[in-house]
């Protein structure tokens, strides 16, 4: 029996404001525990919150970038639940008047456009962080993160696979980085998501039993979690088991999900409007001003790269998915480098090295001018493409000018025809069998001879010149 997966995402993004949502405490990451707290963060009696206007502006900016309508009059609500990382015993969030509604983002799974609808984007405050000891005997609480401004992006159940979820998450991350409202550092918890998932037999309209997996903090983990949970649902149904609606925890190290708690149809958080906070009134002028401040967004940039630089849709998407990479790409072009060549280096060897180092495009240690110079050295024939890869590796270790590295490692390419001809003559004399194979019509034999000539030059011979001279030499006596 064929099944289809139905997925909805709840994405939490920390906003890059200097201070917290309702007080003046800093939001910087990595400080000593409980250093960025005040009586308001810790819910001391008599304290009153004051809403951070910048957080509201950032939320509106995100909503406009994701094609949402903006609510002109909204409120904030108390979401009541008891947990140690929540000192007030409630979280200030938004229930029925989210600041942004009815948006969408288009993704292109398999090269076909699919629209993923966004139900809402609302503002809320983050909770603190629980630190469990290895033995599980005690738990410490760090309230530095408590009160940090968040937006929660809630999709409709329009996502049908882990691949579509990944594409949507990448699009959200790119948009938030382009408009500079969140750094989206998933390893620091700045961007994380909850996955709601169910399966149903193809052709059915009724949704299956849903489970929710909480706080997934990498794209790879999201893909693995969705695939595992989808298969678990199908197996449970096929073997006559019964699925229950529940919240589950994804363990990426084990590659499995585990039940945390059962979840009823609707949890009663006893929402009510926060009496300490006034309504949020958003004027048309404010919306227009924020809309006019939006930069060129990833989708528009992608289309421009396809038209202006003749990149393929795939290549353009790979570049524009990161603002840092797209900016780097354009700076290389301004230095005179060919767009397609720059693109090949960025999504090829550079992307591979970043993955190996578990780094982001923002962590590229060398400048666009230095990469452009490396490309120039290869295109002029000063060094080979193979030597260029060695130079790139050195540039990642220490951001030096490629000319210095080429000189230091002795990588200058030999293009002198007389010098190469002497080497070719020796190679031909030393490999009579390959010469005979070539003369007998076995064209692959010349590849072996080129390899021998490159080895004789220690990889510094110009392969194009070697190929030409070698063919001329072999064709003399045919």
Phi, psi and omega in degrees: 000134180272140180238157171236146181263139178239123188231137169233144182244145170239108187255126178254125179235125175286134180275144185274048174280157180286330183233171185287176187294322188232010179208182184264011180291142180291157181253009184300146185267147169093010180280169176301145182306138173061029176268336182253062182226157177212176180304329179289315177304320187267006174060042177291146181303137176091354180277151181231134179280151173231123187293137177283112183298324181298325178297321178295317179298318180295321179296317178296320179299316178296318180298315179296321180293338179252024171064032180270160166271148184256133179283124185279341179217113183224169179229174175242145187236154174268122176259108191268119170201159186253120177204146187299334182276007182238090189296332180282346188067016168206156177249133176279120184218201175224132181259287190256358177230062178300151186289335180226139181219158168055057176253190177193159170225134177268133175240168183231068176292130180062023179081000179253136183286133175226133181266125175255117183281143176254118181291316186195156166230121179234160179265150174197172179260148177280159175268175175286189183236129178269134180243110182265138177283162186300326183280347181076016184268343181209160180224133177253156181238129175250115183267009179304319183282339182300127181094356177296136182293135178234154159243143174247122182257116186248121180269164165283164181283061185260356185267135189244358182200166177295327179295317178295322178298317179298314180298320179294315179299318178297321179294316178299313180301315180298315181298314181297324178287321180298319183272359172059045175253348178207143177280345175057032179280098186295328180292340177259002179084010181290337177222123180209163184217155170254140182247122173259127188219142173212166175231156176209158177292141181302135181099343178278149177260332182287135179288148177280182178293131188260141168238156181237130175251129192261148166051054174275128191240027169205154180295319179298318179296321179297316179298312181296319181296316180296314180297316180296311186292323177298314179295323179297316178300312182297315180298319180299317180292315184296326181266014173079016179280179180236123176278143175241149176286122186204166172260132183235156178253132178267123176257102186290329180295320180271344181070032182220159172253150182228142181293133175257312181195152174289152182230122179284174184305321178214122177280140181266096178272001178052049177302141166205155182302136180290119184285347181270356185236138180280167177296152178264111179257121182246119183275159176299325180295320179296316179298316181297319180297316180292319180299320180291341181272353182294137176279179171297124185271165186306317182296318179291321179294321178300312180297324179293320180294324178295315182282316187277322185249002177060034175280154174289157177305321180296311181298317181298322179292320179298322180286313188280351176295344177233124178299319180299318181291318180295318177297318179299315179303311183292326178293324176298318180295321179294341177272000176104001181283150179286129184309312183296322180294315178300315179302314181300319178291319184292316183268356178258259186296322182290315178298320179299315180294320177299318178297317180297326181269001183053045184244168180252162177306329179295343182268002178301121189279342183256167186268161174303324179296323180290320176295319179299321178294321177299315179299319179298318180298323179288315184293331178279351180084008179295321175227160178278168177296323177297316178296326179299323178295322177295318179297317179300317179301319178293323179294329176291326181285321178209122187288084178247163177293137183300328179300320180296317181294317179301315180293316182296320183268358179063049187258007182299131186284139178275116180240000179293116186294323181294320179293319180290326180296322177299317180294319181296319178301318179294319180295317179298317180294326185276351185228064183297327181296314179295325178296316179295320178300318180297316181293337179275004176099004179272090186296335181296338182298330182292332177297319178297317181294322176298318178299321179293322178293319178296322178295320180296331178267009182057036177079004184262355178287145177288113187296327179293316180291320178300315180299317181294311182296320181295316180297317178300317181295316182290328183282350184300316189255016179274000000 
